[in-house]
Structures are given as C-alpha cells and as structure tokens.
C-alpha cells in the first residue's frame, strides 16, 4: 500500500525568540513513531545559540546535542541518549534551508502537517507573500496550496499592523496561527509547565496524543 504521508511531520525552526519551544517539540516528536523532516534557518540557528549557548551548524547540526539541551532553570530529564540516537537515525530527516531539491519542497511529497516553531516575523511575511525565498517558506507554501495543515508559532510582542495583516491573510488561506502564549489555568508551577503548554497545543494540532498539561475539565 502506498504511503499517504500521514506519518510525516515537517518542522522548521526560524529566527524568533523561543528556541526552547522548538527543542521541546522536537524531543516530543522524536518520542512518537512519526517521520520528522527538519529544517533550520540561519537566523533560527543564531537564536538557538543566543538562548542556549549551543552552536548549531545549519548544514549538519548535532541533533543529539540540540534535543538533549536542558536549560539550567528546567527540571526536565534529559532524553535517553541511546534511544534518542536511534530515533534520529531512523526517523529524522534533515534538510538544508536553501536546498530546493529536497522532498518537502514538492507538493507530490505527502505529509500530515508542517509546523514553523518559532516563526519569525520575516518568515511570516515571506509565507504570506508566497515568496519562497528559502526552503522554510517554500515548504509552507506547499502545505497551503495542497490544503494540508500548517501551524505557525509566532513569538513577538507587541504586534504591528503589518504582522497582524500577515496573520489574518494566512489564517484565511488555511494556516493555524498558534502564538507562543502559554495559559495559566493548568496548574502552573514552573517555567517547564509554561513551555509544555505551548508544545502540547502544537501536538494537539498535529493529532499527537500527549499528557504534557492538565486539561480543562478532564
């Protein structure tokens, strides 16, 4: 039976603040049984370096080091190194940000969904204009034109009228705008719980079961 792409998730990391959301999301995806197609923009790598101290090579990143990163303020346990290495080797496919010959640049390569987390303002603008000036924007355009789920996770405040217009335009086009705005109603007791709130909501959009937060009414 041909693969309908339901086991594939595209994740793009761009240059907005909030690298920890991307790291925690990538860790959660690696714990699933899905095939992950990852790309990181140069600005995304720069922000990761600024916020975590990790040097990320956008041509060949050390994914074990990236996913295993735990901030000093966090009490989350590091992933099991052996299991993580196995998951990465078997199910993570890395695509360079300027390589248009990769599968995720084509609508014929079927996927379940794409997430841009965090999503910078320039990336938001590029996707809204169908600019396709890099692989992130091109892959996002593919998901819009093929009517597949596209989840954008901006992290910016305050928002300009232009950014709001871009968000509205993308929402009308079918994208899900999921700002990194954690709720406070789920028994917040740490910074981890605020990060997990956002990651959990992203996973919900991808239809990936998770118990990262206490759900309202459950």
Helices and strands as residue ranges (DSSP letters): E 8-13, H 19-31, E 35-40, H 42-52, H 63-67, H 81-91, E 92-94, G 103-105, E 113-119, H 121-128, H 135-145, E 149-154, H 161-173, E 176-177, H 191-205
